[in-house]
């Protein structure tokens, strides 16, 4: 296969990003290439040209094709996938279907994404189950250490494990395969938040074999905003219920049997796919996004970006003398780095307002920490500019 030019300069021209900003924060919301955004608008125009026919007939075939492409990409059955706007939305929809009762426990870590944390805490208070956090002190040194610390708070009451595949604030690639394997031995079901995974690191659902897995396609797969998915193992789908009831729900009830719109052979797909009037266009760009990355040999892009992340982290930690939060092989295209500043808000604002550098900052054990995300459009010059500015803060 002949690939397109994937140098940072070439790829930068493919994205809509402001050229005046050193954008080292792809991990927060992603960025969409121009051809994919054009594809997104093409679908929107088809919708607006024939709104009724598109929404009531055509869109379901297009959604099935999109789920098929996604299923092939992450190695699972398309009928075990449903689209959602984001993993936060997905987790909030999933929890009520888990049949958690008073006294049950869900085991997680203190590294989870805050928005999803809120959903778990809310439902724990409402339903009476316990949301247990294993503390993972940083720096982490080994997979064995992580697994020991994580499982230390498991009990006979632990019904589910909920864990990020890649943590958001600390950018750690967690040993999910080992966790899932051990959970099966303990007869504990697994819920994996892979918001940062598709397009970032390889994902093979059949090989991993989780019970539930949610991932975002608008981050590292570079779809337009609002494209995520939920995978659910077939035998767990029957009892699930949506938070929004619409035309795809109700076939099991006599009063709705004749009027339920069954556009898929999968009940799971039907109940989550149609949830009132909404624009499905972003979901339909998944095949084009996968193809875009294939055309630009994204495996080599990811490898280059990963090397840049490690080099940047090495140079910054040499500058500060502060420890690294994890070994190199725990990182992909992101790294969170400790930095000696007290005011995280002022630090972030100054970097952006005075130096046009976009990165997220957070507090960690008395230090400011910031996360860098390097995508194919980032160059050595972007990293060098960041390093030059950071030296002025030391």
Helices and strands as residue ranges (DSSP letters): H 8-12, E 22-23, H 26-29, H 34-49, H 51-53, I 54-58, H 59-74, G 78-80, E 81-84, H 87-95, G 96-98, E 105-109, H 114-127, E 130-134, H 143-151, E 158-164, H 176-185, E 189-194, H 205-208, E 212-216, E 228-232, G 234-236, H 267-273, G 281-285, H 286-295, H 298-320, G 328-330, E 334-339, H 344-355, E 357-358, E 360-364, E 367-373, H 380-391
